[in-house]
Amino acid sequence: MNVGRTVFAQLLDHLPSYEFQKCVTRYRGDYQQKAFSCWDQYLAMAFAQLTYRDSLRDIEACLRSMQGKLYFFTLCSAFFVVRTKENVLLQRRYSHTVDKSTGVRSDHTVILTAMESARVYPDALRRVSYFDPETNKRLKFLTNNFTLPALTIAQTYRCRWQVELFFRWIKQHLRIKSFFGTSENAVKTQIWIAVSVYVLVAIVRKRLGLQASLYQILQILSVTLFEKVPILRALEASDSQNDLLEDRNQLILFNF
């Protein structure tokens, strides 16, 4: 029975608290925390996400701060794929065999030769040249990944639009226009909690068999979190409310 329990509490019943605590224990999240636990932080930030509370800085400022810092990804054991600009000065060190029937024209190990560029990125890079039959253009890519096949590197860059859609989705659905903290850990924590809350609502939508969109359900939750009614009754209202018009330009993720 849900008598006397808020919609917020009932929503969190669908979150596997045991698995949550296992993660906290594994990564020692509550180490030396005497008052404000990881669970308390999650509750506070989940509430802020569902009620669209904003505070500090725009997410784009964080993303812009990483522009031009490709070597940072290499130091973090991550890889990148970018288009080569015409004015970038490169020196070829090695040539690798390619299968030109795939569209790949060349695969070279190169280094940056301009003094400033070499200072910013001192390691070797991989340059892959690819002919795109759809546009009839020859494209050149730079990457720090020397393991994947050259064709995969070219295809990875073509998938960049999906990444852009994901960030657009974040801006439209997660409502992260500002951050409650400015450290790297604080920013990552807020983003991942926001994503997990959105996924949680998507799971609840599927389990309860609701026909309303996630956008409409989130709108309902934003004003009913502390009402003490069965969550199904509160969310079923979104199926029949005509005054909550869905934004047709919204990108839908996890639209089960």
C-alpha positions as a Python dict, from the first residue, in 0.01 Angstrom:
ca = {
    (1, 'M'): (0, 0, 0),
    (2, 'N'): (120, 352, -80),
    (3, 'V'): (-104, 530, 172),
    (4, 'G'): (87, 817, 333),
    (5, 'R'): (389, 787, 98),
    (6, 'T'): (484, 1062, -143),
    (7, 'V'): (507, 1020, -518),
    (8, 'F'): (881, 1084, -486),
    (9, 'A'): (923, 795, -243),
    (10, 'Q'): (719, 563, -465),
    (11, 'L'): (926, 660, -769),
    (12, 'L'): (1247, 569, -584),
    (13, 'D'): (1103, 226, -501),
    (14, 'H'): (1188, 138, -862),
    (15, 'L'): (1556, 214, -803),
    (16, 'P'): (1749, -96, -685),
    (17, 'S'): (1881, 43, -357),
    (18, 'Y'): (2080, -274, -290),
    (19, 'E'): (2277, -231, -615),
    (20, 'F'): (2321, 138, -535),
    (21, 'Q'): (2475, 55, -198),
    (22, 'K'): (2699, -209, -355),
    (23, 'C'): (2844, 59, -584),
    (24, 'V'): (2892, 296, -290),
    (25, 'T'): (3076, 24, -96),
    (26, 'R'): (3286, -81, -394),
    (27, 'Y'): (3412, 273, -458),
    (28, 'R'): (3414, 382, -92),
    (29, 'G'): (3174, 664, -168),
    (30, 'D'): (3080, 717, 196),
    (31, 'Y'): (3438, 708, 323),
    (32, 'Q'): (3479, 965, 602),
    (33, 'Q'): (3127, 1097, 539),
    (34, 'K'): (2957, 1146, 875),
    (35, 'A'): (2638, 1329, 783),
    (36, 'F'): (2572, 1360, 410),
    (37, 'S'): (2590, 1015, 247),
    (38, 'C'): (2593, 923, -123),
    (39, 'W'): (2227, 826, -91),
    (40, 'D'): (2144, 1165, 62),
    (41, 'Q'): (2327, 1337, -223),
    (42, 'Y'): (2142, 1129, -479),
    (43, 'L'): (1804, 1212, -323),
    (44, 'A'): (1882, 1583, -313),
    (45, 'M'): (2007, 1601, -670),
    (46, 'A'): (1731, 1374, -803),
    (47, 'F'): (1476, 1609, -649),
    (48, 'A'): (1656, 1909, -801),
    (49, 'Q'): (1653, 1738, -1142),
    (50, 'L'): (1283, 1647, -1129),
    (51, 'T'): (1180, 1995, -1017),
    (52, 'Y'): (1415, 2177, -1256),
    (53, 'R'): (1621, 2355, -990),
    (54, 'D'): (1914, 2553, -1139),
    (55, 'S'): (2211, 2716, -972),
    (56, 'L'): (2555, 2790, -1116),
    (57, 'R'): (2712, 2750, -1459),
    (58, 'D'): (2603, 2647, -1806),
    (59, 'I'): (2708, 2306, -1935),
    (60, 'E'): (2850, 2457, -2253),
    (61, 'A'): (3115, 2639, -2053),
    (62, 'C'): (3242, 2303, -1934),
    (63, 'L'): (3250, 2161, -2286),
    (64, 'R'): (3422, 2467, -2431),
    (65, 'S'): (3697, 2439, -2171),
    (66, 'M'): (3804, 2109, -2331),
    (67, 'Q'): (3839, 2244, -2685),
    (68, 'G'): (4193, 2225, -2818),
    (69, 'K'): (4310, 1995, -2537),
    (70, 'L'): (4337, 1668, -2730),
    (71, 'Y'): (4646, 1558, -2542),
    (72, 'F'): (4434, 1548, -2227),
    (73, 'F'): (4239, 1256, -2378),
    (74, 'T'): (4561, 1070, -2453),
    (75, 'L'): (4685, 1114, -2097),
    (76, 'C'): (4350, 977, -1974),
    (77, 'S'): (4388, 668, -2198),
    (78, 'A'): (4092, 781, -2411),
    (79, 'F'): (4093, 820, -2787),
    (80, 'F'): (3961, 1080, -3027),
    (81, 'V'): (3896, 1117, -3401),
    (82, 'V'): (3896, 1464, -3561),
    (83, 'R'): (3909, 1608, -3912),
    (84, 'T'): (4248, 1734, -4026),
    (85, 'K'): (4260, 2104, -4107),
    (86, 'E'): (4440, 2210, -4423),
    (87, 'N'): (4681, 2438, -4239),
    (88, 'V'): (4803, 2172, -3994),
    (89, 'L'): (5172, 2097, -4056),
    (90, 'L'): (5245, 1724, -4035),
    (91, 'Q'): (5543, 1506, -4109),
    (92, 'R'): (5489, 1144, -4212),
    (93, 'R'): (5693, 887, -4020),
    (94, 'Y'): (5544, 554, -4130),
    (95, 'S'): (5301, 428, -4394),
    (96, 'H'): (5071, 133, -4330),
    (97, 'T'): (4910, -104, -4579),
    (98, 'V'): (4544, -30, -4657),
    (99, 'D'): (4263, -197, -4848),
    (100, 'K'): (4158, 72, -5096),
    (101, 'S'): (3841, -118, -5187),
    (102, 'T'): (3699, -7, -4850),
    (103, 'G'): (3741, 360, -4935),
    (104, 'V'): (4053, 405, -4722),
    (105, 'R'): (4324, 575, -4926),
    (106, 'S'): (4610, 596, -4676),
    (107, 'D'): (4704, 522, -4317),
    (108, 'H'): (5007, 709, -4182),
    (109, 'T'): (5183, 765, -3853),
    (110, 'V'): (5264, 1136, -3834),
    (111, 'I'): (5391, 1403, -3598),
    (112, 'L'): (5303, 1769, -3567),
    (113, 'T'): (5588, 1986, -3690),
    (114, 'A'): (5478, 2338, -3599),
    (115, 'M'): (5654, 2438, -3278),
    (116, 'E'): (5340, 2542, -3090),
    (117, 'S'): (5142, 2238, -3206),
    (118, 'A'): (5424, 1999, -3113),
    (119, 'R'): (5442, 2156, -2768),
    (120, 'V'): (5069, 2107, -2711),
    (121, 'Y'): (5067, 1754, -2856),
    (122, 'P'): (5417, 1599, -2845),
    (123, 'D'): (5321, 1237, -2927),
    (124, 'A'): (5275, 1070, -3265),
    (125, 'L'): (4935, 1073, -3432),
    (126, 'R'): (4763, 859, -3690),
    (127, 'R'): (4632, 1016, -4011),
    (128, 'V'): (4371, 822, -4208),
    (129, 'S'): (4259, 937, -4552),
    (130, 'Y'): (3918, 815, -4668),
    (131, 'F'): (3711, 865, -4984),
    (132, 'D'): (3344, 910, -4902),
    (133, 'P'): (3134, 777, -5193),
    (134, 'E'): (2823, 958, -5067),
    (135, 'T'): (2978, 1303, -5093),
    (136, 'N'): (3258, 1225, -5342),
    (137, 'K'): (3499, 1392, -5103),
    (138, 'R'): (3833, 1281, -4968),
    (139, 'L'): (3842, 1319, -4593),
    (140, 'K'): (4142, 1312, -4364),
    (141, 'F'): (4123, 1224, -3997),
    (142, 'L'): (4364, 1248, -3707),
    (143, 'T'): (4344, 1007, -3416),
    (144, 'N'): (4553, 882, -3127),
    (145, 'N'): (4416, 529, -3173),
    (146, 'F'): (4666, 299, -3346),
    (147, 'T'): (4473, -22, -3279),
    (148, 'L'): (4141, 5, -3464),
    (149, 'P'): (4132, -64, -3839),
    (150, 'A'): (4159, 244, -4057),
    (151, 'L'): (3805, 196, -4190),
    (152, 'T'): (3670, 188, -3832),
    (153, 'I'): (3841, 521, -3763),
    (154, 'A'): (3662, 677, -4061),
    (155, 'Q'): (3329, 523, -3959),
    (156, 'T'): (3374, 645, -3602),
    (157, 'Y'): (3393, 1003, -3722),
    (158, 'R'): (3075, 955, -3923),
    (159, 'C'): (2900, 860, -3598),
    (160, 'R'): (2980, 1201, -3446),
    (161, 'W'): (2625, 1320, -3516),
    (162, 'Q'): (2495, 1068, -3264),
    (163, 'V'): (2724, 1225, -3004),
    (164, 'E'): (2595, 1571, -3093),
    (165, 'L'): (2238, 1443, -3064),
    (166, 'F'): (2319, 1305, -2720),
    (167, 'F'): (2443, 1643, -2594),
    (168, 'R'): (2143, 1814, -2749),
    (169, 'W'): (1925, 1561, -2573),
    (170, 'I'): (2100, 1644, -2243),
    (171, 'K'): (2025, 2014, -2290),
    (172, 'Q'): (1660, 1954, -2381),
    (173, 'H'): (1565, 1678, -2138),
    (174, 'L'): (1795, 1692, -1837),
    (175, 'R'): (1760, 2067, -1796),
    (176, 'I'): (2124, 2098, -1687),
    (177, 'K'): (2168, 2467, -1749),
    (178, 'S'): (2394, 2516, -1448),
    (179, 'F'): (2598, 2319, -1198),
    (180, 'F'): (2574, 2299, -820),
    (181, 'G'): (2950, 2242, -794),
    (182, 'T'): (3244, 2342, -1015),
    (183, 'S'): (3492, 2056, -961),
    (184, 'E'): (3526, 1778, -1217),
    (185, 'N'): (3374, 1529, -974),
    (186, 'A'): (3079, 1757, -898),
    (187, 'V'): (3001, 1811, -1266),
    (188, 'K'): (3022, 1439, -1349),
    (189, 'T'): (2810, 1349, -1046),
    (190, 'Q'): (2534, 1589, -1145),
    (191, 'I'): (2527, 1474, -1507),
    (192, 'W'): (2515, 1103, -1420),
    (193, 'I'): (2251, 1149, -1154),
    (194, 'A'): (2043, 1346, -1404),
    (195, 'V'): (2079, 1068, -1662),
    (196, 'S'): (1993, 798, -1408),
    (197, 'V'): (1681, 986, -1295),
    (198, 'Y'): (1564, 1016, -1655),
    (199, 'V'): (1622, 643, -1711),
    (200, 'L'): (1440, 567, -1384),
    (201, 'V'): (1135, 759, -1504),
    (202, 'A'): (1153, 574, -1838),
    (203, 'I'): (1155, 242, -1651),
    (204, 'V'): (857, 346, -1439),
    (205, 'R'): (670, 455, -1753),
    (206, 'K'): (719, 111, -1905),
    (207, 'R'): (636, -83, -1589),
    (208, 'L'): (314, 111, -1533),
    (209, 'G'): (214, 88, -1898),
    (210, 'L'): (166, 463, -1943),
    (211, 'Q'): (93, 603, -2288),
    (212, 'A'): (203, 958, -2212),
    (213, 'S'): (543, 1072, -2333),
    (214, 'L'): (838, 1103, -2098),
    (215, 'Y'): (823, 1478, -2145),
    (216, 'Q'): (465, 1487, -2014),
    (217, 'I'): (541, 1250, -1727),
    (218, 'L'): (836, 1462, -1616),
    (219, 'Q'): (612, 1769, -1622),
    (220, 'I'): (360, 1591, -1398),
    (221, 'L'): (629, 1471, -1157),
    (222, 'S'): (771, 1822, -1125),
    (223, 'V'): (452, 1935, -947),
    (224, 'T'): (338, 1615, -773),
    (225, 'L'): (651, 1477, -606),
    (226, 'F'): (526, 1542, -252),
    (227, 'E'): (163, 1452, -305),
    (228, 'K'): (58, 1147, -103),
    (229, 'V'): (-134, 962, -371),
    (230, 'P'): (-58, 638, -556),
    (231, 'I'): (202, 713, -821),
    (232, 'L'): (-7, 547, -1091),
    (233, 'R'): (-300, 778, -1018),
    (234, 'A'): (-73, 1083, -1032),
    (235, 'L'): (91, 981, -1360),
    (236, 'E'): (-223, 857, -1531),
    (237, 'A'): (-340, 1217, -1525),
    (238, 'S'): (-77, 1292, -1788),
    (239, 'D'): (-255, 1058, -2030),
    (240, 'S'): (-569, 1271, -2035),
    (241, 'Q'): (-446, 1626, -1974),
    (242, 'N'): (-476, 1826, -2294),
    (243, 'D'): (-316, 2137, -2151),
    (244, 'L'): (25, 1968, -2134),
    (245, 'L'): (128, 1990, -2497),
    (246, 'E'): (429, 1788, -2596),
    (247, 'D'): (711, 1977, -2762),
    (248, 'R'): (737, 1819, -3108),
    (249, 'N'): (1099, 1930, -3136),
    (250, 'Q'): (1207, 1731, -2833),
    (251, 'L'): (1452, 1450, -2902),
    (252, 'I'): (1332, 1128, -2742),
    (253, 'L'): (1573, 887, -2578),
    (254, 'F'): (1462, 565, -2403),
    (255, 'N'): (1116, 610, -2558),
    (256, 'F'): (995, 259, -2477),
}
